[in-house]
Amino acid sequence: MKNYITLVLLAIFTFGCSSDESTTPNTPEEQMYFPPSDGSSTWETKSISALGWNQSAVQPLLTFLEEKHTKSFIILVNGRIVMENYFNGHSATTPWYWASAGKTLTTTVTGIAQQEGLININNKVSDYLGTGWTSAPLAKENLITCKNLLSMNSGLNDALGDDVSPANLQYVADAGTRWAYHNVYVKLQDVVAQASGQTWSNYFNTKLRDKIGMTGGSWVELDGLSVYWSTARNMARFGLLSLNKGKWDGTQIVNEAFYNSATTTSQDLNQAYGYLWWLNGKTTYRLPGLQFQFNGTLIPNGPSDMYCALGKNDQKIYVIPSKKMVIIRMGEVSDPANPTFALSGFDNDLWGKISDLYE
């Protein structure tokens, strides 16, 4: 009887061990990939089938993108290209404008300048630009910090167009008390230039662009604003840096704490806004040009942890940490009858198609 019990216990133990081994194979997680920083065309890929995604959902997505006037579209997973498609005469070497999606470039370089001790985002803007950079009363102007410009709550009038000359930067409310989408954020570029003793472009190129291989991109003056132009792959490089919270292939370009703050709600007025980044998955949000709060999440079809750089005429960078994914869309406005400055119905429709790939 004693021998029988021993054999039973041995059998249970052996079965249990073999069962655990078969259900939990020792497969290491795939490492994050970064393309070479020299800007070469070398870039590792990953197939739809290797990911176990739904191949039948690819063509409906491509058809939708082309119908919606897209010029370029890229999906990265773990840094590797899963989809890269060009439409309507565009190519991998054709530059296109980022529009307000490029605001997040200003965020990142502002973080670098703070990291280097050149600025402090909690300091008032006039500490760097001097007084009179707005037409607000001096006491009100001195309330506006660099962080207010990052968070879109400067209190300046957003209804006066894109001009950011002092005469057009008029007081409406105390800084921190009103959220309004406003191009006054570009004054951060002047802050960085003044603090660094360099032009904005030079500082941007040496501290960010060249370090992650965004070769060929440049800032172009349009209607008094500095707008970034580059290829879609350069935009994807920046998205990959953002996915990795400021780290590029082992080098911390911007400290992670700043990136965490940038992609977290930055003020109490618009839950869906960080430091010039849009944030999905919140319970309420506000939109450009409106003093109204909407209930619900920004992009219902999109992942709740997604943060986005959104630009005029549907320029998009979507960053999804839970899926280690970056998605780029460049092109003309998806619905010419309804041009937008940031979020549009296109975002939710597009995510309906994207989620069909992997759900």
N, C-alpha and C positions, 0 to 999 in steps of 0.2 A: 504493500500500500504506500509505504514511504517512497519507494522508487517511482511509483506511478505519479505521485504528487510532484515529485522533482521533474519528471518528464513533461508534465502539463505546464508547470511554471516556465520551464525552459522554452517550450513551444510558444507560449504567450509572449515571452520576452523577445524571442527571435522574430516572431511575426510583427510585433510592435516596432522593432527597429527597422525591419525591411520596409514596412509601410511608411514610416516617417521619411526614410531615405528616398522613396519613390515619389512622394507627394511634395517634397521640398528640395528639388535639385539645387545644387550649388552653382547657380548661374549669376555671375557678377553683373551688376548694373552697368549699362552702357555709359561710357564717359562722355562728358560734354565735349563737343568738337568746336574748334575755332579755326576759321580759314586763315591762311598766312597774312601777316600784317603788312606785307609789301604790296597789297592790292592786286595780286595776281588772280587769274581766272580759276585757279585751283580751288575746288570746294567739294568736300565729300557729299555724297548723296545717300538717300535711304528710300527704298521703293515702297509704294503703297502696300504691296503684298507682304513685304518683310515686316511691316507694322501690323499686319492683320486687319487693315482697313478695308472698307467696302469699295472695290474698284468700280462698281456700277454707279456710284455716286459722283464719280469724277466728271463725266461728260455733262451731266446737268449743271454742275458748278461752273464748268468752263463756258457753257452756252449762256448762262446767266451773266457771267462776268463780261463776256463780249457784248451782249445785248445792253448792258449798263455802262458802255463806253469806257471800259477799263483799258489801260495801256500795259500795265504789268502787275503780276500777282506772284507772290512767293510764300510758301509755307516751309518753315524750318522746324524740325523736331530734334532736340538735343544738339542743335547747331547745324545739323545736316539738312540739305535741301531735299524736300519730299515732292514739292511741286514748284515749278518755275515756268511761267507762261507769259507770252507777250502777244498783244493784240493791236489791231488797228494801226499798223505801220510802225509800232514801237519795237525796240530791240534791247538787248542786254546792255548795250553801250550808249543808249539814248538817255540824256539827262531829262529830269522833269522836276517841277517845283514841289516842295513839301508843304507849302502854305503854312497854316497854323500847326500842323504836325511837327514843324520845326521849332515850335516853342520849347519843346522838351530838350532840344539841343542847348538852348539858353539856360534851362534849368541845370543841366549837367555841368556846363562850364562855370556857372555860378557856384555850384558845389565844389568844383576844383579850385576856384579862386578862394573860397572860404577855407578849404583844406590847406592851402598854401599860406594862410594867414594874411591874405591881402584884403579881405572884406569879412564882415560879419553880417549875416542876413537879418539879424535883429536890430542892426543900426539903421538910422533914418537915411533915406536916399540922399538928402541934402548934405550929409557928412562927406559924400563922395563927389556930388555934382555941384555943391554950393546951393545957396538959396535962389529962388526965382526960376526953378526948372518947371514950375507950374504957374498958373495965375491964381491959385488958391491963396487965401490969406496966410501970412507967414506961419501963424500958430497952427493952422490946419495942415499946411504943407509939411511942417515938422513932425506931424503925427505919422507920416507915411514911411514905413520901413521897406527894406528890400524884400522882406518876407511878405508884406502886403502885395507887392508886385507879383511875386510868385503865386500867391493865393487868389488873386483877382479881387481883392477887397480893399483897394486903395481909397475908395470913396469919391473918385473922380468921375466926371460925367462921361458915360459910354455912348451917348447919343449924338456925338459931334463928329463922327467919322474917324478915319484912320490917322489923321494928322496928330502928331505928338509934340508939336511945338508948344511952348509955354502958354500961348494965348488960347490954345485948344484944350488944355488940360485944366478944366474948371471944377471947382469944388461943388459936390452935391451932398456928401455926408462925411462924417468923421471916418478916418481909416479904421477898418475892422468891423464896421457896423452895416455895410452894404456890399453884397456880392454882385459884380457885374463884369461880364466878359469885355476886356478892353486891351487895345494894343499898347497901352502904356508899359506893358511888361518889357518892351524893347529898351527901355531906359536902363535895364539891368546890363545890357551890352555896353552902354556908356559907363556904367559903374565899374565894370570889369576892366574896360580899357583905361579909365582914369587911374584905377588902383594898381594896375599892372605896368603902366607906362608904355603899353603897346597898343597897336590897333586891335580892335575886336577880332578881325579876321586872322591876324598873326597869332594872337593868343589861342584862339579856337583851333587853328591848324596844328600848332605845336603841342598843345595840351590834350587834344581829343582826336581830331581827324586823322592825323598821321600815325597816332599810336594804335589805332584799330584798323588801319588800311583803307580809310574812306577816300581813296585817291580820286582826284578829278573833280570833287564837289566844290562848290563855291557859293558865297553870299552875293546876291544881286539886289541892287536897290530898285524897288518897285513902289511907286507912289509914296516915297518917303520912308518906306519900311525895308528892312533887310530880310530878304527871303532866301532860303537855302534851296539850291538845285543840285541834284546828283542822280546817279543811276539807282535802280531799285535794289541792287545788291548792296550798295553803300547804305541805303536805308535799313536793309536787313542786318548789316553789321551793327548799326546802332541799336536795333531791336535786340540783338543777341547780347550786347553789352548790358542793356537794361534788364533782360531776363536774368543775367548773372549779377545783378545789383552792383554794377559798376566795376566788375572784375573782367579782365580780358586775358584769357589763357594764362592764368596764374598771377597776373599783375593787376593790382587794385588801382584803377584809373581814378575813380571817385570812391570815397569811403562808403561802406555799406550802410552805415547809420544815416547818412544823408539820403541815400536812395530809398531807404525804408520810409523816411519822413516824406520824401517827394511823392511816394506812391501810397500814402495814407491820407485820409481826410485832413485838410490843412486848416480848416476854420469851421465854425458852427453854422454857417449859412447855406452851404452847398455840400452835402455829404459826399457827392460824387466828384469832388475836385480836390486834387493834391497840390503839388507845385507844378502847375501847367500840365499835369497829367489828368486825364479823365479816369474815373474809377467805377467799375461795374460792381454789381452785387449789393448796393446800398438800398435803403428803404425809400429814400426820396432823392430828388435831384433838381437842379435848375439848369436853364438853357440860355445861350447868348441872346441878348436883346430883350429879355423878359424879366420882370420882377415878380415871378410866380413860381411856387414850389409844386413840382409834380410828385405824386406818389408812385412808388414802384421802382424797379431797377432800371438802369440806363439802357441796357441791351438785354432784354429778357431771354433771347435765344443763346446768348453768350455765357461762357463760364463765369461764375460769381467772383472768382479771384482775379479776373482779367483787368489790366490797366491799359489805357489806350492813349495814343497821340493822334488827335483828330484834326484834319485841316479842311479848309475851304475846297469845295468841289470833290469831296470824298477822297482825300489823301488819308491813308490809314496806316498806323502801326498798332497791332494788337499783340500784347504780351501776356501769356498765360502760364504762370509758374507751375500750377498743378499738372499741366500737360507738357511742360518743358518746350513750349511752342511759341514761335513768333510768326506773325502773318503780316504781309505787306500788300497794300493795294495802292497803285497810283493810276491816275487817269483823269478824264473829264468828269464833270458832275453826272451822277447816275441818272438823275431826273432833271433834264434841262428846264422844265417848267417850275421846279422848286429848288433853286440853288440854296445851299446852306453854308454856314461858317464852320460847323464842327459836326455834331451828331446829326444823322438823318435817318429816315426809315430804311435806307439802304443797309445800314449796319445790322439791323435785326434780320432783314431778309437774307443778307449774305451769310449771317451766322446760322440761319436755318439750313442753308446749303452746306456750309462747312461741317456742321455737326452731323450731317448725314454720312460723312466720310468715316466717322469712327464710332458712331452709336449703333 
